[in-house]
């Protein structure tokens, strides 16, 4: 295991180093050693501070730093909190960008790379971009247009729209800082790949203390998701089905009513809007008002809706689509659908 692997644990070479070390993950978490402690810090800082860099780098050996990455991925998978995977991946990518910019700029100044530094060529090769990025002088690069569209898809701002950039022989010109930002997006995608993991009980149980600690930490934060629009057509299938049933006059079970009402409140609706959206009769409206009252405490905090696993246990997980297979919470589904839908195709029900 090398320092380079520990600094960039998402690289193919880093994962190969872990494999070559023949580390048993179950044994590693059972030991509850430095790698577990660092993995816990990695996730906590990602969700609370937007970085995965250690608070005190000198505390951790190269082995602990590298092995903390698979443990962090396990912890994020076990959290079952909307938006946690995306925020963790973004934090890993932000930290990676800081590190590879430092390495690349040092490489430019010294004209050669030390063994523990990453080169731009190595990172491009890891993302299969070696033939798709060419320097064109003056600190700019010609990037394959297909790669550009994929990497810029999640970036906000009109400057990233292809329509505002000249095309030349199937390539897009980008500056060095822009290339670094696009590579950050590539890192985020690679980190998020495969998450959430299916974690065996033998690995999950020894991590219960770390998991509880992270849950307590993020419970003090503001709600992780906020939505600018309420678009019922983009709700997850389970919530669309519950909404359809209650609109048809069906009396929902207590747990199904809780699931629907808590979800609608989490999207940004107030009490009267929930009643209007559900097209409730006077009697049904009173029942929902009572449900809302029970969902709020003295500080008007809304209880979070159930996760997908709980919805499945309730028997309300229905009509699953491809996106359902990749998320663990109805709010994560809704957030993803809103993000992927063009703004001009989103109609806010409240309007």
RAGIKA-V703849 format. One record per run of one state. SS is the DSSP state (hx for helix, st for strand, lp for the rest). FROM is the first residue (numbers start at 1). TO is the last residue. If there is no record, write none. Layout:
ss = (SS & SS)
from = (FROM & FROM)
to = (TO & TO)
//
This chain:
ss = (lp & hx & lp & hx & lp & hx & lp & hx & lp & hx & lp & hx & lp & hx & lp & hx & lp & st & lp & st & hx & lp & hx & lp & hx & lp & st & lp & st & hx & lp & hx & lp & hx & lp & hx & lp & hx & lp & hx & lp & hx & st & lp & st & lp & st & hx & lp & hx & lp & st & hx & lp & hx & lp)
from = (1 & 3 & 8 & 12 & 21 & 25 & 32 & 34 & 50 & 57 & 60 & 62 & 80 & 84 & 111 & 120 & 127 & 133 & 138 & 140 & 145 & 153 & 158 & 161 & 162 & 165 & 167 & 169 & 171 & 176 & 193 & 201 & 220 & 232 & 235 & 237 & 248 & 254 & 267 & 271 & 278 & 282 & 296 & 297 & 302 & 303 & 307 & 308 & 315 & 323 & 327 & 329 & 330 & 341 & 343 & 346)
to = (2 & 7 & 11 & 20 & 24 & 31 & 33 & 49 & 56 & 59 & 61 & 79 & 83 & 110 & 119 & 126 & 132 & 137 & 139 & 144 & 152 & 157 & 160 & 161 & 164 & 166 & 168 & 170 & 175 & 192 & 200 & 219 & 231 & 234 & 236 & 247 & 253 & 266 & 270 & 277 & 281 & 295 & 296 & 301 & 302 & 306 & 307 & 314 & 322 & 326 & 328 & 329 & 340 & 342 & 345 & 351)
//
